[in-house]
Structure formats: structure tokens, C-alpha cells
Amino acid sequence: MIQGLKIRCVLALLFFLVAATRASAAAHGARPEEFRSRRQAYAVRANDGVTILFNALEEDLREFAADKNFYYLTGVALPDAILVLSPRHPQHKETLFIPERDPAQEKWTGPKLAPGAETAQQIGVERVLALDRFQSELTTLMAGQRKVYAILPARKRTTPPSTQEGHVSRLRLLFPFAEFLNAAPHIAHLRMKKSEAELSLLKRAIQITIEAHKATAAEVADGRQEYEVEAALEYEFRRRGAARPAFPSIVGSGPNSVILHYDKSARQMQKGELVVVDIGAEFEEYAADVTRTYPVGGKFTPRQREIYNVVRSAQEAALKEVKPGVAPNKSGPIHRAAFDYIESHGKDLKGNSLGQYFIHGTSHHLGLNVHDVVSEPGRPLEPGMVITVEPGIYIPDENLGVRIEDVVLITETGYELLTKDLPRTVEEIEKLVAKPRRP
């Protein structure tokens, strides 16, 4: 009897933990009704045709990553799925096509959703049909329609066709009479402003990234390998619930600190150098992007401190310009404030101004992608948008690179600094690096 009571207690505890996990996920993420409202908002912008969106394909031995536009409108991370929106159809305005369940395959990959009314109700889509019905159903939904909206990839002639391009090519063969229009700008217009549910996920991704910075700053030490720092911080990502890095982690020391997208992590760090650590966790499909520059050995040299403080003050100048109505591109006041400060403060070893060493923009949007989509490049900031503020100076002749990157949420009156919990000043950074290393 006691043994039976123990089993019941364990089962009750497991039930509680599962329920708590589900409740936590629901509290963080968007509910089906939000995805439905996104589809409705999209349909208002593209209501004169049929929209066909393809999720990414499942590939053996490779981690699946959902197509971000598809996920934004569905909340579904099922491989090979297809969404069809037909706002002018009298009955079926949204249809999701997913593969039939394969019990034999699921012994290897785990259970998946099945086509049918139960799945439709669960994810909030009008109807969910088997993938093998896609072509016949689409022919019906296209009756009388002359426009198809799809993601039309832009690529250089030297690169091979993408999977999306292959999908669109087949659609063109099926409907040679149709005009094909790009759905991407309409989705991007919606994605630029974040809902409360999206902000919750973004803040979680950012907080995980902040904790990874804090936990691994002390790994920056003389004689250690860049890949050791990378391994430690990505361990923190997974330990704290992130699915993966949102982009290849950048840990660039010495001469690598001046390479903006250096991601090999193959060099041994030396005392007296700087290391640029540009990282971001991905949580429930949403990306963070936070950069700090650390001194190897624990202390900035006088020259490093000088350049660091120029970048830090340039960031403060840029932050003063962040508010609704301001364009965040390179011709806008945010970038101009950062560039002007760098150009007018400090010199290189030849006595030249430092502006020539600030070689990138100051801001980009953040969301489902680390460089989130933009529908109109010059679109002014609006409350609910999330951008980075990241000035930097990279002087190859001195093997000296400094970047400080933070994330802000645009509010009605200005901004909220979402990365405020991570130290930024020289003194704070030195204290963070000087903390005892984790055993």
C-alpha cells in the first residue's frame, strides 16, 4: 500500500510539473487567437489573391528550423507544412496542409500532429488537411483567382536555387495564367511591431543571453581558446532553456576583434588583448543579440580604455536620439549621432579621426530573425518596435576592436533598455571579468 501511495505521489508530481511547464510556455508564447489575428491582418493587405506559404523541409540528420514567415502566421513548426490563405473564397479562407502521421517513422522522431478537426481546433486554423491533398484543393481554391502571393526569394545568379524558389517554380507551372506577387513585404510590415506575447519571448531570449555573458566573462583569460568561451556561453544558452544560438557566436580576440562576423573561434587569447563577444540566444523562435568587449587578463590598457569610452559615449549619444518617428537607418539621427561622436573624439596612431573605423550601421530590427525583416527601409520607429544600438570601432593596425551592443524597445515617449542588467562601463566590465571562474 505504501508502495502504491508512493507511485501515486510520483505520478501526481509529474502531472503537476507537466502542467506547470505547459502553463509557463503559454504565459511566454502567443496563443492561437493571436496567430489568427495576424493572418487576418495579413489578409487585409493581400486580399486580392491566394497566398501560399511553405514551411521548411525536414532533412535527415539536421536540426529542423521553421521558416520564420510561416511560423509568424501559424505558430506551427511542423516540417513540410503548407499554409493557403484564400480570403475571397466563400467557405475556406485558411487551410493548413500537413503530412499524414507515419507510426513507423515516429518511433525514430516522436509523435506528430495529424490532419483533421482536432488539430485544426488545437492550433486555431480553419481546417487542417493531409499534404497529399494540396494540389487538388489548391486548384479549387484558385478557381477564379488571378493572383498568387508567395515568398519570392531574391538571389544572386551565382548561388543555387533555394527550396522556396523551387516551390514557386512548381506553382508557376501549375498556374501559368496567374500573376505572382511577393508576400514577404506584407508579412514584414506586420512583423516590425511586436505584440506583448512577442515581447515576452524576446525579453526571455535577451535575459538568457545576458546571463550567458555574466556567467562566461571570467572565461576570458590569458592562454584560453576562443572556442572555450564559445562552448561555455552556449552551454548557458541550453541550460537556461534556449533552443540554440540565434546566429553563429562571435568570440574574436586580438586581430579577430576587428573582423565583424568572425565565427571560427580558433585562436588562443593573450593577455593584454581585447575580445569581442557578440552572441544571442534563440528562445521559442525569437532571437537576442547582445555584444560586449572584454579585456583578456582583466584590465583595459590606457589605449583600450580610451577607445572603449569613445564607443560607450557614442552609444549614449545614439540612445538620446531613440524615439518614435525617427528612422533607424544609416541616414537617420541615431546613426549620425554615434558616427559624429566617434569622428570628433579620439585619433588613430597616425593622428586621423576614428570615423573611418566605424564601418557598420548603428541599429537593426530584432525579432524572429536576428536581423529582423524590414518592409520599408526608411520606416520611422513606432512603439512596439525593437532595435539594437551598437556602435563600434575597429582599428586593424592596432588589432583593436570594440563593439557595445544593446537592445531597446520603442515606447510612446522614447525607449526601454532591455539589456540594462548587463554591465557596460569600463569599471563594471573589469569587475565582471575578474569574478572567479566557474569550476
URFEN-V601036 format. One record per residue. RES is the residue in one small letter. OMEGA is omega in radians with two decimals (none if undefined). Layout:
BEGIN
RES:OMEGA
RES:OMEGA
END
This chain:
BEGIN
m:3.12
i:3.12
q:3.11
g:3.11
l:3.11
k:-3.13
i:-3.13
r:3.12
c:3.12
v:3.12
l:3.12
a:3.13
l:3.11
l:3.11
f:3.13
f:-3.11
l:3.11
v:3.14
a:3.14
a:3.12
t:3.14
r:3.14
a:3.13
s:3.13
a:3.13
a:-3.14
a:-3.13
h:-2.92
g:3.11
a:3.11
r:-3.11
p:-3.11
e:3.10
e:3.10
f:3.09
r:3.13
s:3.08
r:3.12
r:3.12
q:3.11
a:3.09
y:-3.09
a:3.07
v:-3.10
r:-3.09
a:-3.03
n:-3.07
d:3.12
g:3.13
v:3.12
t:-3.14
i:-3.12
l:-3.12
f:2.98
n:3.12
a:3.13
l:3.07
e:3.14
e:3.14
d:3.03
l:3.08
r:-3.12
e:-3.12
f:3.05
a:-3.07
a:2.98
d:-2.99
k:3.11
n:3.10
f:-3.12
y:-3.11
y:-3.10
l:-3.05
t:-2.98
g:-3.05
v:3.11
a:3.14
l:3.08
p:3.01
d:-3.10
a:3.14
i:3.08
l:3.06
v:3.08
l:-3.09
s:-3.00
p:-3.11
r:-3.13
h:-3.07
p:-3.08
q:-2.94
h:-3.08
k:3.07
e:-3.12
t:3.06
l:3.10
f:3.13
i:-3.14
p:2.99
e:3.08
r:3.12
d:-3.07
p:-3.14
a:3.13
q:-3.10
e:3.02
k:3.12
w:-2.98
t:-3.10
g:-3.08
p:3.13
k:3.10
l:3.13
a:3.03
p:3.09
g:-3.04
a:-3.11
e:3.11
t:3.11
a:3.14
q:-3.09
q:-3.07
i:3.02
g:3.08
v:-3.04
e:3.07
r:3.14
v:-3.08
l:3.11
a:-3.07
l:-3.10
d:3.06
r:-3.02
f:-3.01
q:-3.12
s:3.13
e:-3.12
l:3.10
t:3.10
t:-3.10
l:-3.13
m:-3.11
a:3.12
g:-3.12
q:-3.12
r:3.14
k:3.06
v:3.03
y:3.09
a:3.05
i:-3.11
l:-3.05
p:3.01
a:-3.13
r:3.04
k:-3.10
r:-3.08
t:-3.12
t:-3.14
p:3.12
p:3.11
s:3.08
t:3.13
q:3.14
e:3.08
g:3.09
h:-3.09
v:3.11
s:3.11
r:3.09
l:3.13
r:3.10
l:3.13
l:-3.05
f:-3.09
p:-3.12
f:-2.98
a:2.98
e:-3.11
f:-3.10
l:-3.07
n:3.11
a:-3.00
a:-3.13
p:3.13
h:3.10
i:-3.14
a:3.12
h:3.13
l:-3.07
r:-3.07
m:3.07
k:-3.05
k:3.06
s:3.10
e:3.12
a:3.11
e:3.13
l:3.10
s:3.13
l:3.10
l:-3.13
k:3.10
r:3.10
a:-3.14
i:-3.12
q:3.07
i:-3.13
t:3.09
i:-3.13
e:3.08
a:3.07
h:-3.09
k:-3.05
a:-3.01
t:3.14
a:-3.13
a:3.06
e:3.09
v:-3.04
a:-3.13
d:3.08
g:-3.14
r:3.13
q:3.07
e:-3.10
y:3.06
e:3.07
v:3.12
e:-3.13
a:-3.11
a:-3.09
l:3.12
e:2.96
y:3.12
e:3.08
f:-3.06
r:-3.13
r:-3.08
r:2.97
g:3.10
a:3.13
a:-3.02
r:2.94
p:3.13
a:3.10
f:3.13
p:-3.08
s:-3.14
i:3.04
v:-3.01
g:-3.11
s:3.07
g:-3.13
p:3.11
n:-3.14
s:-3.14
v:3.10
i:-2.93
l:-3.07
h:3.06
y:-3.10
d:-3.12
k:-3.14
s:-2.99
a:-3.03
r:3.05
q:-3.14
m:-3.12
q:3.12
k:-3.14
g:3.12
e:2.94
l:3.04
v:3.09
v:-3.14
v:-3.08
d:-2.99
i:3.07
g:3.05
a:3.00
e:-3.12
f:-3.14
e:3.08
e:-3.08
y:-2.95
a:2.95
a:3.13
d:-3.03
v:-3.12
t:2.95
r:3.10
t:-3.03
y:3.06
p:3.06
v:-3.07
g:2.98
g:-3.09
k:3.00
f:2.96
t:3.11
p:-3.14
r:3.11
q:3.12
r:3.12
e:-3.10
i:3.12
y:-3.10
n:3.04
v:3.13
v:-3.14
r:3.13
s:3.07
a:3.10
q:3.11
e:3.10
a:3.13
a:-3.12
l:3.12
k:-3.12
e:-3.06
v:3.11
k:3.10
p:3.10
g:-3.10
v:3.08
a:-3.09
p:-3.11
n:-3.02
k:3.10
s:-3.08
g:-3.04
p:3.14
i:3.12
h:-3.11
r:-3.14
a:3.13
a:-3.10
f:-3.10
d:3.13
y:-3.14
i:-3.12
e:-3.04
s:-3.13
h:3.08
g:-3.13
k:2.96
d:-3.05
l:3.11
k:3.12
g:3.14
n:3.10
s:-3.01
l:-3.09
g:-3.13
q:-3.12
y:3.02
f:-2.87
i:3.11
h:3.09
g:-3.11
t:-3.01
s:2.89
h:3.10
h:-3.11
l:3.14
g:3.09
l:3.02
n:3.13
v:2.91
h:-2.95
d:-3.05
v:3.13
v:-3.12
s:3.12
e:-3.04
p:-3.11
g:-3.09
r:-3.14
p:3.12
l:3.11
e:3.05
p:-3.10
g:3.06
m:3.14
v:-3.14
i:3.00
t:2.97
v:-2.90
e:3.03
p:3.11
g:3.05
i:-3.08
y:-3.06
i:-3.09
p:-3.09
d:-3.14
e:-3.04
n:-2.99
l:3.09
g:3.10
v:2.99
r:3.06
i:-3.07
e:3.08
d:-3.08
v:3.14
v:2.99
l:3.12
i:3.13
t:-3.13
e:-3.04
t:-3.09
g:-3.11
y:2.98
e:3.14
l:-3.05
l:-3.12
t:-3.05
k:-3.09
d:-3.12
l:-3.10
p:-3.13
r:-3.06
t:3.12
v:-3.08
e:3.14
e:3.13
i:3.13
e:3.09
k:-3.12
l:3.14
v:-3.06
a:3.13
k:3.14
p:3.10
r:3.12
r:3.13
p:none
END
